[in-house]
Amino acid sequence: MPKSIIIFFLIICITATVLAGCTSTPQNSVPETSATQTGIPQTSVMQTSAPQSQEEKNIATIKGIVEEYHKTHTYSLIDMYVCSQMAQDVWDMVKTQGINATIEIGNVTQNITTVQESTHAWVLAEVSPGEWIAMETTGGYLVCGTPATCAVNNPLYYKGWNFNNPKELQDYLKNGPCSAGYIVGSDNLCHQTCGVNSYCTDNEVCVNGQCHGCSTGYIFGADLQCHPACGNTYCTGNGVCVSGECRSCEAVYILGNDNLCHLACGVSTYCTGNSSACVNGQCISCNKSYYLGTDLQCHKS
């Protein structure tokens, strides 16, 4: 066969192959029409989830913090100082995320009545107003009564003594427990005990193991009674409070409305004016234009 004929047939085959490749559609190709092109929004073919609440976000945040901290820190010594250091670390991480938190100390294995019996420290995080979740910093998990949120449920994590920041805790650990006869108060300061495990606050006074106090504006006196306050004290006897000071008169005298001392007439009164006199415990006076004579009679002026 002539060489020119062979070349002619090769050209025809190549041309046919190219044309076939340009017009055929591969089995895995995507048609040009799509959801958006046919008027269907993209979100209608996508799975969506409900947005998280702030509380859920906070829980996820503190859970991530305590779990990650546990991966990089080892609690190898059962010691109040060690666990308190770990609690302080995690407290700082939680506060950095803008979540309110406190450091708690107590005993998570048994009920205790005094702070001196504390053996452990952990963190309480406020995930929503008034809602707190305990963070076990030595174990890397949350503690609460909701199984879906916390790995452990132990009410003792919500009983103890709290510190607002690491400095308050460090000061307590440095100063140690209170001396005999004193107890640590809610302000983390030592107070003289009144009774077994309590102490008196404000202007209360401990009497026979019980705290006695008065309402606002009153002071508990040495006679174990409440008296109206006069400045920083209270008035006794026939004393009267005048501008924050107690004023009183000597025996047989009474402090008058003019803040002066007057000779008593009777039990709790006194005579006023120049034309009056005390007779047998009663004030005698005369009408206008009359005067009281030495005979205790009224005479015309």
Buried (B, 14 or more C-beta within 10 A) or exposed (E): EEEEEEEEEEEEEEEEEEEEEEEEEEEEEEEEEEEEEEEEEEEEEEEEEEEEEEBBBBBEBBBEBBBEBBEEBEBEEEEEEBBBBBBBBBBEBBBEBEBBBBBBBBBBEEEBEEBEEBBBBBBBBBBBEEEBBBBBBBBBBBBBEEEEBBBBEBEBBBEBBBBEBBEBBBEBBEEEBBEEEBBBBEEBBBBEBBEEEBBBEEEBBBEEEEBBBBEEEBBBBEEEEBBEBBEEBBBEEBBBBEEEEBBBBEEEBBBBEEEEBBEBBEEEBBBBEEBBBBEEEEBBBBEEEBBBEEEEEBEEE
